[in-house]
Amino acid sequence: MKSYILCALIGLAPHVSLAQDLNSADTYANAEQALPKVKGVVRRVDVSSQQITLKHEEIPNLNMPGMTMPFYVAEPAMLTQFKAGDRVLFSADDVNGGLTIMWIEKR
């Protein structure tokens, strides 16, 4: 039983670390350095749900093939910078069970 709990805690360590990073002032710098950068195109910006829909290439850290889908954003202010049709470079991660854009910029 103890080894099972230890294995479970070790498996959660990367997610705990990221959650702690979300509370720091260096969130975006950390995400830009630690997560892979992925090319995408903005399809929709939905300020009310704090989501941005992207057509994107493969996201290696999420083991996700290229597709079009909505993502939450780590900071709502990110949404005001983009409109449909913008080409972007971004980093995404799983934050508390929601796929979240951690860093994004226009290409």
C-alpha positions in Angstrom: 0.0 0.0 0.0 2.8 2.5 0.9 4.6 1.8 -2.4 1.3 2.4 -4.3 0.8 5.8 -2.6 4.4 6.8 -3.2 4.1 5.8 -6.9 0.9 7.9 -7.2 2.6 10.9 -5.6 5.6 10.6 -7.8 3.3 10.5 -10.9 1.5 13.7 -9.8 4.8 15.6 -9.1 4.9 17.3 -12.5 1.3 18.5 -12.2 1.9 19.8 -8.7 5.0 21.6 -9.9 3.1 23.2 -12.8 0.2 24.2 -10.4 2.7 25.9 -8.2 4.2 27.7 -11.2 0.8 29.1 -12.1 0.8 31.1 -8.9 4.2 32.6 -9.6 5.0 35.9 -11.4 7.2 33.9 -13.8 4.3 31.7 -15.2 4.6 32.7 -18.8 8.4 32.7 -18.9 8.4 29.2 -17.3 5.9 27.9 -19.8 7.7 29.4 -22.7 10.9 27.6 -21.7 9.6 24.3 -20.4 6.8 23.4 -22.8 7.1 22.8 -26.6 6.0 25.6 -28.9 3.3 24.6 -31.4 2.1 26.4 -34.5 -1.6 27.1 -34.8 -4.3 29.4 -36.4 -7.0 31.1 -34.3 -10.5 30.0 -35.3 -12.5 31.6 -32.6 -12.1 33.8 -29.5 -14.8 33.4 -26.8 -14.2 35.9 -24.0 -17.3 34.9 -22.0 -16.0 31.3 -21.6 -12.4 32.4 -21.5 -11.5 30.0 -24.4 -9.7 30.3 -27.7 -10.3 27.8 -30.5 -7.2 26.9 -32.4 -6.4 24.7 -35.4 -3.0 23.3 -34.3 -0.2 21.0 -35.1 0.7 18.0 -32.9 1.2 18.9 -29.2 3.9 16.5 -28.0 3.6 17.1 -24.2 -0.1 16.3 -24.4 0.4 13.4 -26.8 -2.2 15.1 -29.0 -2.3 15.0 -32.8 -3.1 18.1 -34.9 -6.7 19.1 -34.8 -9.1 22.1 -34.2 -10.3 22.5 -30.6 -11.0 25.1 -27.8 -8.5 25.7 -25.0 -8.8 27.6 -21.8 -6.2 30.4 -21.3 -4.0 30.8 -18.2 -4.7 34.6 -18.3 -7.9 36.1 -19.7 -6.0 39.1 -21.0 -4.5 36.7 -23.6 -7.9 36.7 -25.4 -7.9 40.4 -26.2 -4.7 40.1 -28.3 -6.1 37.7 -31.0 -8.8 37.4 -33.6 -9.9 34.6 -36.0 -7.3 34.0 -38.7 -4.3 35.0 -36.6 -1.3 32.7 -37.0 0.1 31.9 -33.5 2.9 30.0 -31.7 1.7 28.7 -28.3 2.4 26.3 -25.5 -0.4 24.3 -23.8 -0.6 22.0 -20.8 -3.2 20.1 -18.8 -4.1 22.3 -15.8 -6.5 20.8 -13.3 -8.0 18.6 -16.1 -8.5 21.5 -18.6 -6.3 22.0 -21.6 -4.9 25.4 -21.1 -2.8 27.8 -23.2 0.1 28.8 -21.0 1.9 31.1 -23.5 0.9 32.4 -26.9 2.2 35.0 -29.4 1.4 36.0 -33.0 3.7 34.6 -35.7 
